[in-house]
Amino acid sequence: MALGEFKMKLQTIAAAVFALTIAASPALACKGEEIYTDDFSSSDGPWANAPWFGIAGGAAEFKMEPGQSGFIPYLGGNFKEFDVCVDVANPTFKNADAPPVAGLAFWFNDFQNMAAVLLTPAGVMFSLRNSKGRTLLTAPARKINALKTGNGATNTLRVTVKGQNVTLYANDSRVGAFRGAPEDGVIGLLAESEKDQVTSWKFSNFKLTEPPK
């Protein structure tokens, strides 16, 4: 799957919002044995570089050209099991029918072989998995009551993987789960810009721990 095709799939999924909302249940955010944390106050951390990506002032920022998607891996190793959290600040966006998305990717080898949990600034969340170029929607796009909406609002996204069990959280509330065979791959940040404008996605307070016991 080419990057452009992946971008089109994200737009289609984000726009196809189910009317059902998800009830949230309390959770504890990333309390396992710490592997790595980053407050993004410095660009010296183990992250890949890209011309549209920067780290400064407590945020990791994606600013890609219109219609582009990008992935920045954490370079500290490959992980099958983990507990990862990050704060995501909603960008300014124009098209409510095809909002941009951002979130966490894992089991990532390339855009044809990876999994991701993504949200939109409109309070929609979903997850998908690509295997050999085939896309499976592991959690359909749904409005999540626990997500804050609007420009500048910040949400904490958390993904816990233990064995074949993947659990999704928004703002410390459990909002979904699915099962999948884990693959050896990297964890990282993923974001896209809208079709007709540069979109600024900002991530902060990244934390990676061992999965819960």
Beta strands, then each sheet from edge to edge (+ up, - down):
strand 1: 18-22
strand 2: 25-26
strand 3: 34-38
strand 4: 53-56
strand 5: 59-64
strand 6: 69-73
strand 7: 82-89
strand 8: 102-110
strand 9: 113-119
strand 10: 124-131
strand 11: 134-144
strand 12: 154-162
strand 13: 165-170
strand 14: 173-179
strand 15: 186-192
strand 16: 199-209
sheet 1: 1+ 11+ 10- 9+ 8- 15+ 6-
sheet 2: 2+ 14- 13+ 12- 7+ 16- 3+
sheet 3: 2+ 14- 13+ 12- 7+ 16- 5+ 4-
end
